């Protein structure tokens, strides 16, 4: 039997935990429950796009959002149209290229995102209340490294036309 403290076993255990967490967090019912608590009707992918916009300073080009979300630009364009109809984002002229448009999060979009985040944060704080800040800082560092690794791997993948996002 292998040593349970070996890096391979710890990494394999972490992979199983991450797979389970990913599955649970992406369930529609989990999103619906959190959105309901926050009084938000926006869908999961809508909120992720709003978060990506906020992370970009509140304004971004569609292509840059697509790269950040790891999807194709036409997918983001369709989603932007839906969000615009809900007054969550607005299209603005690009100052550097008059043919291009930029997408900006609206005050209503910011309020929706803040409400959702506050509900999720309260739930997360409750779940992690018995961990100290040092433990949470280490966990955050590990997860950020994994996010960067996955994004870097995605950017290295050759683009295949017609591949779904």
PyMOL commands that set and color helices and strands:
alter all, ss='L'
color gray80, all
select helices_A, chain A and resi 7-25+28-38+44-55+62-69+73-85+107-127+133-156
alter helices_A, ss='H'
color red, helices_A
select strands_A, chain A and resi 59-61+89-93+101-105
alter strands_A, ss='S'
color yellow, strands_A
deselect
rebuild
show_as cartoon
